[in-house]
């Protein structure tokens, strides 16, 4: 015997069985949890953003693989058959097509995607593809630029965000070359960055309050990475240990106090 009961905020009617033994009840509860989990996953997928990546060179293929690994639906487009085949195992759909062909992109349903990434380095096809995508009404278009002029043109034609992967990588490499303490570098705006740096020996055993990095240098410690764990938003009383990696935000000149080893620059 059973009763179907709707509960507040439930995913569906709960079925209450009467007169069943514990093993049967446990089995039925497991089935119910599986149904609820499938429903939640289905809702998440329906609400998840859909991405299109046009241009599957090193930058585009890297974006495709990263998005696919995070579980998103991704459409990959390129004129080169080998590049399309190279990402076919990762993406939801991989298509050989000309991204400057408006009819071809319309047939692929590009207007239905939430985010489009233009990973094309050549100026003309990059700009034309961006224009077509914005004309389609794609809400957010990220476009790769290989020069400052290229970037300005992309912004003028409507790109919501312009990225400079080669330039940014060059900056990261340069910072790592001159600073052995530096692990990662990300420019937020001209003169303002986020870095990951190994804690200097002179910091070990001291709390953030004692170091007073914010008061002395206007540096904000966003997180402390210690082995496999990360302390987000550390408190003033957190003490630095040897090998800690500090995630810090501030002006480039001020951040130099974290980038250089003891003896290279006075803290």
Secondary structure, DSSP 8 states (H G I E B T S, - for coil): -EEEEE-TT-SSEEEEE-S--HHHHHHHHHHHHHHHHHHHHHHHHHHS-EEEEE--SHHHHHHHHHHHHTT-EEEEEES-HHHHHHHTTTSSEEEE--TT-HHHHHHTTGGG-SEEEE---SHHHHHHHHHHHHHHT-SEEEEE-SSHHHHHHHHHTT-SEEE-HHHHHHHHHHHHHH-TTEEEEEEEETTEEEEEEE--GGGTT-BHHHHTHHHHH--EEEEEEETTEEEET--TT-B--TT-EEEEEEEHHHHHHHHS-TTTS--
